[in-house]
Amino acid sequence: MNRHVLSVLVENQSGVLSRVSGLFSRRGYNIDSLSVGVTEDPGVSRMTIVVRGDDYILEQIKKQLNKLIDVIKVIELDPKQSVFRELMLIKVNARENSRASIIEIVDIFRASVVDVSSETLTVELTGDEDKIEAFINLMKPYGIREIVRTGLTALERGSKEIKSYKKYEEE
């Protein structure tokens, strides 16, 4: 099963997220990651949806998305021509004897310590999935208390914009 990253422009209205996610669940497709936010136009939101499947499944997902009235455009992002990022907050055990080494790793990863307690550090890290996973693996020996991740968000590289694509047409 191949991983596909879809960039979807939708009307910024209540119920749109529910209709899109419902479309996936009704057809038995799993969403690996979903991030949604308003765009430069307050009336439009962008969804970045990560799914796994073969070309047939991907084609069916695109067709079904385009049938939804609130969907403006659907494109698949090429990993070689796009920038993918994710945000993670991670809370790790950080007693006096380990705090300095954790902070050194945080600096190497260009992350930020965003909260400190007597027993823990909370770190904010932005990057691609490999960077996030590498950081998690380095934190495991210290003891991870909690992790929250935003899911993938993505844009095409260069001057290309999703608005420049014609609406997806059924074949």
C-alpha positions in Angstrom: 0.0 0.0 0.0 1.5 3.3 -1.1 1.2 6.5 0.9 -0.5 9.4 -0.8 -0.7 13.0 0.5 -3.8 14.9 -0.7 -4.2 18.6 -0.6 -7.9 19.5 -0.5 -9.4 23.0 -0.7 -12.8 23.2 0.9 -15.4 25.8 1.9 -14.7 27.0 5.4 -18.1 26.1 6.9 -19.4 24.0 9.8 -19.9 20.3 8.9 -17.3 20.1 6.1 -14.8 18.1 8.2 -17.5 15.7 9.2 -18.6 15.2 5.7 -15.1 14.5 4.4 -14.2 12.2 7.3 -17.5 10.4 6.9 -16.8 9.8 3.3 -13.7 7.9 4.3 -15.3 5.9 7.0 -18.4 4.9 4.9 -16.1 3.4 2.3 -13.8 1.7 4.8 -10.7 3.9 4.0 -8.4 4.9 6.9 -7.0 8.3 7.2 -3.4 8.1 8.5 -3.2 11.8 9.1 -5.5 14.8 8.8 -4.7 18.5 9.4 -7.0 21.4 8.6 -6.7 25.1 8.8 -7.9 28.3 7.2 -6.0 29.6 4.2 -5.2 33.1 3.1 -8.8 33.4 2.1 -11.0 33.2 5.3 -13.8 31.5 3.4 -11.5 28.6 2.3 -9.8 25.9 4.4 -7.0 23.5 3.3 -7.0 19.9 4.4 -3.9 17.8 4.2 -5.0 14.2 4.2 -2.6 11.2 4.3 -4.0 7.9 3.1 -2.6 4.5 2.1 -3.8 2.5 -0.8 -3.1 1.5 -4.4 -3.8 3.7 -7.4 -7.4 2.4 -7.7 -8.2 3.4 -4.1 -6.6 6.8 -4.6 -8.7 7.4 -7.7 -11.9 6.4 -5.9 -11.0 8.7 -3.0 -10.4 11.6 -5.3 -13.7 11.0 -7.2 -15.7 10.8 -4.0 -14.1 13.9 -2.5 -14.9 15.9 -5.7 -18.6 14.8 -5.4 -18.9 16.7 -2.1 -20.4 20.2 -2.7 -18.0 21.9 -0.3 -14.9 20.6 -2.0 -13.2 23.1 -4.2 -10.1 21.3 -5.4 -8.2 18.0 -4.8 -4.7 17.3 -5.8 -2.1 14.7 -4.8 1.2 16.2 -3.7 4.4 14.7 -5.2 6.8 14.1 -2.3 9.7 15.2 -4.5 8.0 18.5 -5.4 6.5 19.4 -2.0 7.5 20.4 1.5 6.0 18.2 4.3 6.1 19.2 7.9 4.7 18.1 11.2 4.6 19.7 14.7 5.2 17.7 17.8 5.0 18.4 21.5 6.8 15.8 23.7 7.0 15.7 27.5 10.0 13.7 28.8 11.4 12.9 32.2 14.3 15.3 32.9 15.8 15.1 36.3 18.9 17.1 37.2 21.3 14.4 36.1 19.7 14.1 32.6 18.5 17.7 31.9 21.7 19.0 30.2 22.0 16.1 27.8 18.3 16.4 26.8 18.8 20.1 26.2 21.8 19.4 24.1 19.8 17.1 21.9 17.0 19.7 21.7 19.5 22.2 20.4 20.9 19.8 17.8 17.4 19.2 16.5 16.7 23.0 16.5 13.7 22.3 18.8 12.5 24.5 21.7 11.9 23.8 25.3 8.4 25.2 25.9 7.8 24.1 29.5 9.9 23.1 32.5 9.0 21.4 35.7 11.1 19.8 38.4 10.6 16.4 36.8 10.0 17.1 33.1 10.7 19.1 30.0 8.2 19.7 27.2 9.8 20.2 23.8 8.3 21.6 20.6 9.7 20.2 17.4 8.8 20.9 13.8 10.1 18.9 10.9 9.6 16.1 8.5 8.5 12.7 9.8 12.0 11.2 9.8 13.2 14.0 12.0 10.3 13.6 14.4 10.8 9.9 14.6 14.6 10.3 15.2 13.9 12.7 18.1 11.4 10.4 19.6 13.9 7.5 19.5 16.5 9.6 21.2 14.1 10.6 24.0 12.9 7.0 24.7 15.8 6.3 27.1 14.9 9.3 29.2 11.3 8.3 29.5 8.6 9.8 27.4 5.5 10.9 29.4 3.3 12.2 26.6 3.4 13.0 22.8 1.0 14.9 20.7 1.5 15.4 16.9 -0.4 17.6 14.5 -0.2 15.3 11.5 1.3 16.2 8.2 0.8 19.6 6.6 2.2 20.2 3.1 2.7 22.7 0.3 4.1 22.3 -3.2 7.6 23.8 -3.7 8.2 26.8 -5.8 5.6 29.2 -7.1 3.0 26.6 -7.9 -0.3 27.0 -6.0 -3.2 24.7 -5.6 -5.4 27.5 -7.0 -3.6 27.2 -10.4 -5.0 23.6 -10.9 -8.2 23.0 -12.8 -10.8 21.2 -10.6 -10.3 17.5 -10.7 -12.4 16.0 -13.5 -13.7 12.4 -13.6 -12.4 10.3 -16.4 
